[in-house]
C-alpha cells in the first residue's frame, strides 16, 4: 500500500505518452519518458524539415521558375531528408511506447523500493531532523514523499 501511494504521483501514463505522440515530430513523448537525447534529435530533425519548407516557400514566392530552382532543390533536400526519417521514427515509436512506459515505471518502482528499504533499515535516521537534507548514505529521493490518498 505504501509503495502504491508513493508510485501513483510518479508513474508515467501510457495514455498521456500516446497523446504526446500526436506532437511526436517534436519529441514531446520522449521528453516525458526521460529519453532526452533522442527527444532532442527528433526536435532537431523537425527544425531542419521546417527550415527546408521555409526555404522552398521563400524561393518560390514571386520568382520565375528558372531563378527558383536551386532554392527549391535545397528546400526539398532539407525537408525530405529530415521529414522522412522523422516520420518513420514516430511510426516506430507507436509500437515502442508501451515498453518505454513499462521500463520507466519499473525504474521508478525500483527507486521507491530502495528508499523504503533504506528507511526500514535505518529507523533512527528517519526520526532525526536533518534540516531538509537526507542523512548520509540515504538513497536519492527525486520527489518529496507524497501523503497517502484518501480511500473512497
N, C-alpha and C positions, 0 to 999 in steps of 0.2 A: 504494500500500500504506500509506503514511504517512497519507494522507487517510482511508482506511478505518479505520485504528487510532484516529485521533482522532474520527472520526464515530460509531463504534459506541457509546461510552458517552453521547453527547449526543443522538443522534437520537430522535425520537418514534415510538412504535409505534402502528400503525393498530389492531391488536387490543386494545391497552390503552385506546386512546381509545374504542373501541366498548364495551369493558367498563365504562368510566367513564360511558358514556351511560346505563347502567342507572340510575345515580343522576343522570340528566340534569336532573331537576327542580331539583337543587341547583346545577347549573352546573359540576360537578366536571370534566367533559371539557373545558370551555372554560378553566378554570384551568390544566389540564395543558398545553393548547396555547397558553398565554400570551395569551389573549384575556380579560384581567382585567375590563375594563369590562362586556362583555356577560355574563360569568360572574356579576358582582355583580348585574346586572339580573335574571338568572334566579333567583338566590338571593333577592332581594327579592320577586319575584313568588311564589316558593314560600312565603315567610314571610307574605305577605298572604293567600294561599289558606289557609294553616294557621290564621291568625287568624280568617278567616271561618268555617272549620269549627268552631273552638273557640267562637266566638260562637253559632253555631247549636246546638251541643251544650249550652252553659250555659243558653241561654234556653229550651230545650225540656225541660230536666231538672226535673221536679217542678212544672211550671206548667201551668195550663189553657191551652187553645189561644188564647183571647182575649187573654191577657196576653203570650203568647209570640210573637205575630205580628210585631210590629215588630223584635224581635231576630232572628227567622228571616229576615225580608226583608233586613236589613242583612247578616247572615251569608251569605245566598245571593248577594247582590251582590258582597261581598268575595271569596267563594270562586270563583264562576264568572267574575267579572271578571278574576281573576288566573290561575286554573287553565286556562281555555280557551286564552288566548294562549300560555301556557307549554307546554301540550300540543302545540299546532300548531308552536311553535318547536322543540321536541325532535324531533318527527317530521321537520321540515325538516332539522335537524342530522344525521339519519340519512344524508342524501344529501350534506351539506356536509363531513362529517368527512374523507373521503379527500383532498379538495382542501386542507383546512386542514392535514392532516398533511404532505402533499407540500410545501406552501408553507413550513411551519415547518422541515422538513428541508432545503429549498433555502436558506433563510436561514442555518441553522446551517452548512451546507456552504460558503456564501459567506464567512462569518466565518472558518472554518478556512483556506480558501484564501488569504484576505487575510493572516492571521497567518503562514502558511507562506511566502508571497511576501516578506513583510517580513523574516522570518528569513533567507531566501535572499539577499536584497539587503543585509542588514546582518550578515554573519557575525561580525565583530569584536564588535559589541554583544551578540550572543548569548553569546559566550565570557566576557565580563566578568561579574563578580559585582556585582549591583546591590542586594544585601540583600533579595531577595524582591520588589523593585519593578521593574516593566517599565521599560526605558530610555525616554528622551524620544522621542516620535514613534512608539512601538510601538503597534500596534492593541490594543484592549481584548481581554483574554482572560478570559471569564467563568468558565471552569473551569480547574483546573490540568491540565497535559498528562498524558495517561494513558500508562502503559507499554504497549508492544505486547502483544497477547495471544499466548499460545503457539499454534503451529500444531499441529493434530492432533486 
